[in-house]
């Protein structure tokens, strides 16, 4: 089996120079993800329940509107009054 980095380099070398820029952006962002100083464990929390998993991001002013949000979205999409 080939070394994964060697295989990746071979793939990169086969891509034309003018098409390599998007791949470089992705690789740079991946490198930044792996080398950043913040603690990644904050993203690995396992919820005890799926209900309310995003509650900490909720806008308190919009919570009362949640029950009708789906109906409003469907009405807006289909222009139903």
CNS distance restraints for C-alpha pairs under 8 A (distance, minus, plus):
assign (resid   2 and name CA) (resid   6 and name CA) 6.89 0.50 0.50
assign (resid   2 and name CA) (resid   7 and name CA) 6.43 0.50 0.50
assign (resid   3 and name CA) (resid   7 and name CA) 6.27 0.50 0.50
assign (resid   4 and name CA) (resid   8 and name CA) 6.10 0.50 0.50
assign (resid   5 and name CA) (resid   9 and name CA) 6.13 0.50 0.50
assign (resid   6 and name CA) (resid  10 and name CA) 6.25 0.50 0.50
assign (resid   7 and name CA) (resid  11 and name CA) 6.33 0.50 0.50
assign (resid   8 and name CA) (resid  12 and name CA) 6.19 0.50 0.50
assign (resid   9 and name CA) (resid  13 and name CA) 6.08 0.50 0.50
assign (resid  10 and name CA) (resid  14 and name CA) 6.40 0.50 0.50
assign (resid  11 and name CA) (resid  15 and name CA) 6.80 0.50 0.50
assign (resid  12 and name CA) (resid  20 and name CA) 7.75 0.50 0.50
assign (resid  15 and name CA) (resid  19 and name CA) 6.74 0.50 0.50
assign (resid  15 and name CA) (resid  20 and name CA) 6.48 0.50 0.50
assign (resid  16 and name CA) (resid  20 and name CA) 6.53 0.50 0.50
assign (resid  17 and name CA) (resid  21 and name CA) 7.88 0.50 0.50
assign (resid  19 and name CA) (resid  23 and name CA) 7.93 0.50 0.50
assign (resid  20 and name CA) (resid  24 and name CA) 6.27 0.50 0.50
assign (resid  21 and name CA) (resid  25 and name CA) 6.36 0.50 0.50
assign (resid  22 and name CA) (resid  26 and name CA) 6.42 0.50 0.50
assign (resid  23 and name CA) (resid  27 and name CA) 6.15 0.50 0.50
assign (resid  24 and name CA) (resid  28 and name CA) 5.98 0.50 0.50
assign (resid  25 and name CA) (resid  29 and name CA) 6.21 0.50 0.50
assign (resid  26 and name CA) (resid  30 and name CA) 6.16 0.50 0.50
assign (resid  27 and name CA) (resid  31 and name CA) 6.07 0.50 0.50
assign (resid  28 and name CA) (resid  32 and name CA) 6.20 0.50 0.50
assign (resid  29 and name CA) (resid  33 and name CA) 6.15 0.50 0.50
assign (resid  30 and name CA) (resid  34 and name CA) 6.36 0.50 0.50
assign (resid  31 and name CA) (resid  35 and name CA) 6.10 0.50 0.50
assign (resid  32 and name CA) (resid  36 and name CA) 5.77 0.50 0.50
assign (resid  40 and name CA) (resid  44 and name CA) 7.12 0.50 0.50
assign (resid  41 and name CA) (resid  45 and name CA) 7.12 0.50 0.50
assign (resid  47 and name CA) (resid  53 and name CA) 6.74 0.50 0.50
assign (resid  49 and name CA) (resid  53 and name CA) 7.20 0.50 0.50
assign (resid  54 and name CA) (resid  58 and name CA) 6.71 0.50 0.50
assign (resid  58 and name CA) (resid  62 and name CA) 7.77 0.50 0.50
assign (resid  58 and name CA) (resid  63 and name CA) 7.37 0.50 0.50
assign (resid  59 and name CA) (resid  63 and name CA) 6.71 0.50 0.50
assign (resid  62 and name CA) (resid  66 and name CA) 6.83 0.50 0.50
assign (resid  65 and name CA) (resid  69 and name CA) 6.11 0.50 0.50
assign (resid  66 and name CA) (resid  70 and name CA) 7.78 0.50 0.50
assign (resid  68 and name CA) (resid  72 and name CA) 6.08 0.50 0.50
assign (resid  69 and name CA) (resid  73 and name CA) 6.09 0.50 0.50
assign (resid  70 and name CA) (resid  74 and name CA) 6.24 0.50 0.50
assign (resid  71 and name CA) (resid  75 and name CA) 6.09 0.50 0.50
assign (resid  72 and name CA) (resid  76 and name CA) 6.06 0.50 0.50
assign (resid  73 and name CA) (resid  77 and name CA) 6.10 0.50 0.50
assign (resid  74 and name CA) (resid  78 and name CA) 6.19 0.50 0.50
assign (resid  75 and name CA) (resid  79 and name CA) 5.52 0.50 0.50
assign (resid  75 and name CA) (resid  80 and name CA) 4.70 0.50 0.50
assign (resid  75 and name CA) (resid  81 and name CA) 6.76 0.50 0.50
assign (resid  76 and name CA) (resid  80 and name CA) 6.55 0.50 0.50
